Amino acid sequence: MELTDLTLLELSRKLAAREASSVEAVRGSLARIERLDARVKAFLLVDEVGALAAANASDARRKAGAPLGPLDGVPVALKDLFCTAGLATTAGSRILEGFVPPFDATAVRLLREAGLPILGKTNMDEFAMGSSTENSGFFPSRNPWDLSRSPGGSSGGSAAAVAARMAFGALGTDTGGSIRQPAALTGTVGLKPTYGRVSRYGVVAFASSLDQVGPFARTVSDVAALLRILAGHDPCDSTSSTRPAPDYLASVEQDVKGLRLGMPREYFELEGLDAEVRAAVDGACRAFETLGAKLVPLSLPHTKYALATYYLVAPAEASSNLARYDGVRYGLRVPARGLREMYAQTRDRGFGPEVKRRILLGTYALSAGYYDAYYLKAQKVRTLIRRDFDAAWDKVDVIVSPTSPAPAFRLGEKVDDPLAMYANDVFTLPCNLAGLPGMSLPCGFARSGLPIGLQILGKHFDEATVLRVGRAFERAHDFVRAPPLGEA
């Protein structure tokens, strides 16, 4: 068995027992990247020198008997949305080509302080706007299960890197499903924590009231181990919660006897839900009953407005956040005869079509005469969606549903149809509008061999129960498999 076949916690235990070294693990990951990434295209940048230096430092600490964190020496990857000191950060956009931040994002700093070598930066939809990684300003990533298909987005590179066993874990961001949807499409586990649970400081902003940082890994326990490092208050982030973070691994092995699992009618009766996805998720729900949980029918009546609400709120915030990319302070600058022309040409050349589309939508929704009719009304509906969830928690402990309406789709299949692409997030984005924690984990396979994801949503700051429920299913039904990495 190669080290890269191990899960994150399995490698951690081998490192602790001195049965492997961090340098060996990093070299194994780098070799796999070298062998596979020309086809998968998960990485925008590989930091071989930095990763090996961090691995050598980890091995030296272990040899010296210094106190070590539980994941010290385990190599991971970062979505290219995280600022990394001395390492280029593009947010998947040409407008940030050549930008090298002078500081680390808080999440990156926490990983470094915990001793995790960083292998590099992964591909993504430009500024996290997309569901397929086809909106990357550089190239599309491919799904390791079928290289003709999408790994999802916007964190598709991180999901693909973990699925292809090029990294033991990775960080992504989730604004409307950008961790959970690619996790479902690649057969990995992806967690979006409660809004405010993990610091967003140093993360390039898309929609500031929706964005949240979270981990990818191969198992629920691995995700819990990464969340334990990331969660906590950060004074650099004004939206960061001061609520203490628990030890997520401490309760992850508890059973689910007596827990109430809500099954929202609006998620299971959606027109366009793939029959194989429905069957796999129904099977997972029945499995929970055999484990002692109770299934509770549920209604979230304002779910039908979530997609429209999200595509007013998120573009409006994006239009504001992306105003800073003007060619003056950092990134791309197109020479021109005057300042106004330089602004226009820089933004025209630097932004891709999807980013331009969302800036236009958001600017329109915020403009005089339309603000009340669109943006303000969307915020009111957002409150109704959150109240639906608040009422549901009186009846259930978690909510279960499909993560994505269908298995991975073919590259090019939806890229020219924005509405069809947006519909991929129909099950995931209500969670962001309400600020809830949500996780996707594998629950089966389609006849094509493509993985299918189960979504688990929880109460605010109750990631522990979400992880516990997911881990109970994972113990009983092991869908952690390596993709074939074959050409379709």
ROFI-244663 format. One line per 10 residues: number of its first residue (from 0); their letters; for each residue x, y, z of C-alpha. Coordinates in steps of 0.5 Angstrom, whole numbers, plus 500, padded with zeros to 3 digits. Layout:
ROFI-244663
NUM	A	X,Y,Z | ...
This chain:
ROFI-244663
0	MELTDLTLLE	500,500,500 | 502,507,498 | 502,512,503 | 497,516,499 | 492,511,500 | 492,512,507 | 486,517,510 | 489,523,513 | 488,520,520 | 491,514,518
10	LSRKLAAREA	497,518,516 | 497,522,522 | 497,515,526 | 503,512,522 | 507,519,523 | 506,518,531 | 508,511,531 | 515,513,527 | 512,508,521 | 513,514,516
20	SSVEAVRGSL	516,521,516 | 512,527,513 | 518,528,508 | 515,521,505 | 508,523,505 | 510,530,502 | 514,526,496 | 508,521,495 | 503,527,494 | 508,530,490
30	ARIERLDARV	510,524,486 | 502,523,485 | 501,530,483 | 507,529,478 | 503,523,475 | 496,525,475 | 495,532,475 | 496,533,467 | 490,530,466 | 486,532,473
40	KAFLLVDEVG	488,539,473 | 487,540,480 | 492,545,481 | 494,552,479 | 501,552,483 | 505,546,486 | 510,549,492 | 514,543,492 | 520,547,496 | 515,550,501
50	ALAAANASDA	512,543,502 | 518,539,503 | 521,545,508 | 515,544,512 | 515,536,512 | 523,537,514 | 521,541,520 | 515,537,522 | 520,531,522 | 525,535,526
60	RRKAGAPLGP	520,537,531 | 518,529,532 | 525,527,532 | 527,532,538 | 521,530,542 | 517,537,541 | 510,537,543 | 506,536,536 | 499,537,534 | 495,531,532
70	LDGVPVALKD	496,533,524 | 503,535,524 | 506,533,518 | 500,531,514 | 500,535,507 | 494,538,505 | 492,543,499 | 489,550,499 | 483,553,494 | 487,559,491
80	LFCTAGLATT	482,564,494 | 486,564,501 | 492,569,501 | 499,566,502 | 505,570,504 | 510,569,498 | 506,565,494 | 501,567,488 | 494,568,490 | 489,568,484
90	AGSRILEGFV	482,567,486 | 482,563,479 | 482,570,475 | 486,573,470 | 485,580,474 | 490,577,480 | 495,574,476 | 502,576,479 | 499,578,486 | 503,575,491
100	PPFDATAVRL	500,577,498 | 504,579,504 | 501,575,509 | 497,569,510 | 489,568,511 | 488,566,518 | 486,559,516 | 492,558,513 | 496,561,519 | 492,556,523
110	LREAGLPILG	494,550,518 | 502,552,518 | 502,553,526 | 499,546,527 | 505,543,522 | 501,541,516 | 505,542,510 | 502,546,504 | 502,542,497 | 500,548,493
120	KTNMDEFAMG	494,552,491 | 488,548,487 | 484,551,481 | 477,554,482 | 471,558,478 | 473,565,478 | 472,568,484 | 468,562,487 | 463,564,482 | 461,557,478
130	SSTENSGFFP	459,550,480 | 463,546,475 | 470,549,475 | 469,551,468 | 469,558,470 | 477,558,472 | 481,564,468 | 486,558,467 | 483,551,465 | 477,547,467
140	SRNPWDLSRS	479,541,472 | 477,534,471 | 473,529,475 | 478,523,477 | 472,518,477 | 471,520,469 | 475,525,466 | 470,528,461 | 466,530,467 | 466,536,472
150	PGGSSGGSAA	469,535,479 | 464,541,481 | 465,548,483 | 467,552,485 | 472,548,490 | 473,543,484 | 480,543,484 | 480,542,492 | 475,536,491 | 479,533,485
160	AVAARMAFGA	486,533,489 | 483,529,495 | 479,524,491 | 485,523,486 | 489,522,493 | 494,527,491 | 492,531,498 | 490,528,504 | 486,534,505 | 484,541,502
170	LGTDTGGSIR	481,547,504 | 475,550,500 | 470,555,501 | 462,555,500 | 458,561,498 | 452,557,496 | 454,550,496 | 462,550,493 | 464,545,498 | 458,540,498
180	QPAALTGTVG	457,540,491 | 464,538,489 | 464,533,495 | 458,530,492 | 461,529,485 | 468,527,487 | 466,522,492 | 469,526,498 | 467,529,504 | 466,536,505
190	LKPTYGRVSR	464,540,510 | 461,548,510 | 461,550,518 | 456,555,521 | 457,562,518 | 462,565,523 | 465,558,526 | 471,559,521 | 475,566,520 | 474,569,513
200	YGVVAFASSL	480,573,514 | 485,573,508 | 480,569,504 | 478,573,497 | 471,575,498 | 465,573,493 | 459,574,498 | 461,576,505 | 454,574,508 | 455,568,505
210	DQVGPFARTV	462,565,504 | 465,560,509 | 471,556,509 | 471,549,510 | 475,542,509 | 475,537,504 | 477,530,506 | 476,522,505 | 472,521,511 | 468,524,516
220	SDVAALLRIL	473,523,522 | 478,527,517 | 474,533,516 | 473,533,524 | 480,533,525 | 481,539,520 | 475,543,523 | 478,542,530 | 484,546,527 | 480,551,524
230	AGHDPCDSTS	474,553,528 | 475,559,533 | 474,566,534 | 479,571,530 | 479,578,532 | 481,580,525 | 474,577,522 | 469,582,525 | 464,576,523 | 467,571,527
240	STRPAPDYLA	464,568,533 | 466,568,540 | 463,562,541 | 468,556,544 | 469,551,539 | 468,544,541 | 473,538,540 | 469,535,534 | 473,528,534 | 471,527,541
250	SVEQDVKGLR	463,526,540 | 464,523,532 | 464,516,534 | 457,516,538 | 451,513,535 | 445,516,532 | 440,512,537 | 434,517,538 | 436,522,533 | 430,525,529
260	LGMPREYFEL	432,526,522 | 428,531,518 | 426,529,510 | 424,536,507 | 419,534,502 | 421,540,498 | 428,537,497 | 425,530,495 | 420,532,490 | 424,537,486
270	EGLDAEVRAA	422,536,479 | 429,534,475 | 432,530,481 | 435,524,478 | 432,517,480 | 439,514,482 | 440,520,486 | 433,519,489 | 434,512,490 | 441,512,494
280	VDGACRAFET	439,518,498 | 432,514,500 | 437,508,502 | 441,512,506 | 435,514,510 | 433,507,511 | 440,505,513 | 439,511,519 | 433,507,521 | 436,501,522
290	LGAKLVPLSL	441,505,526 | 436,507,531 | 434,514,528 | 427,516,527 | 425,519,520 | 421,525,520 | 417,528,514 | 418,536,514 | 416,542,510 | 421,548,508
300	PHTKYALATY	416,552,504 | 420,558,502 | 425,553,499 | 422,554,492 | 424,561,493 | 432,560,495 | 435,560,488 | 432,566,486 | 434,569,493 | 441,567,492
310	YLVAPAEASS	442,570,485 | 440,577,488 | 444,577,494 | 450,574,492 | 451,578,486 | 449,584,489 | 455,583,494 | 460,581,489 | 458,587,485 | 461,591,491
320	NLARYDGVRY	466,586,493 | 469,586,486 | 469,594,485 | 476,594,488 | 479,590,482 | 481,596,478 | 488,595,476 | 491,601,481 | 493,597,487 | 495,590,485
330	GLRVPARGLR	494,585,480 | 493,586,472 | 493,593,469 | 492,594,462 | 495,601,460 | 491,606,457 | 490,613,455 | 487,615,462 | 484,613,468 | 477,611,466
340	EMYAQTRDRG	479,607,460 | 484,604,464 | 479,602,469 | 474,599,464 | 480,595,460 | 483,592,466 | 476,590,468 | 474,588,461 | 480,583,460 | 481,581,467
350	FGPEVKRRIL	474,578,469 | 471,572,465 | 464,572,463 | 461,569,469 | 464,574,473 | 461,580,469 | 454,577,469 | 454,577,476 | 457,584,477 | 452,586,472
360	LGTYALSAGY	446,583,476 | 448,585,482 | 449,592,480 | 442,592,477 | 439,589,483 | 443,595,488 | 441,601,483 | 436,606,484 | 429,605,483 | 431,597,483
370	YDAYYLKAQK	434,596,490 | 427,595,494 | 424,591,488 | 430,586,488 | 435,586,493 | 431,588,499 | 425,584,497 | 431,578,497 | 433,580,504 | 426,579,506
380	VRTLIRRDFD	425,572,503 | 432,570,506 | 429,571,513 | 423,567,511 | 428,561,509 | 432,562,515 | 425,562,519 | 423,555,516 | 429,552,519 | 428,555,525
390	AAWDKVDVIV	421,552,526 | 424,545,523 | 429,545,529 | 423,544,534 | 422,537,530 | 428,535,528 | 436,534,530 | 439,534,523 | 436,535,516 | 438,530,510
400	SPTSPAPAFR	437,531,503 | 441,529,496 | 447,534,496 | 446,535,488 | 440,533,483 | 445,529,479 | 451,525,479 | 457,529,475 | 455,532,469 | 460,532,462
410	LGEKVDDPLA	464,538,461 | 461,543,457 | 454,540,458 | 452,546,462 | 457,552,461 | 453,555,456 | 446,555,460 | 447,559,466 | 440,557,469 | 442,550,468
420	MYANDVFTLP	448,551,472 | 445,555,477 | 440,549,479 | 446,545,481 | 446,548,487 | 438,548,489 | 439,543,495 | 445,547,498 | 444,554,497 | 438,555,502
430	CNLAGLPGMS	444,553,508 | 448,559,506 | 442,563,506 | 441,561,513 | 448,561,515 | 447,553,517 | 453,548,518 | 452,543,512 | 456,537,510 | 456,532,504
440	LPCGFARSGL	459,525,504 | 458,519,499 | 452,515,500 | 452,510,493 | 454,510,486 | 450,511,480 | 450,505,475 | 455,509,471 | 460,508,477 | 459,516,479
450	PIGLQILGKH	459,517,486 | 452,520,489 | 452,525,495 | 448,525,502 | 447,532,505 | 446,533,512 | 444,540,515 | 445,542,522 | 443,547,527 | 447,553,528
460	FDEATVLRVG	454,551,531 | 452,544,532 | 457,541,527 | 458,536,532 | 452,533,531 | 452,533,523 | 459,530,524 | 456,524,528 | 450,523,524 | 455,522,518
470	RAFERAHDFV	460,518,521 | 455,513,523 | 453,512,516 | 460,512,514 | 461,506,519 | 456,502,517 | 456,503,509 | 463,505,507 | 463,508,500 | 470,511,501
480	RAPPLGEA	473,508,494 | 479,511,490 | 477,513,483 | 479,509,477 | 482,515,473 | 481,513,467 | 479,516,460 | 472,516,458
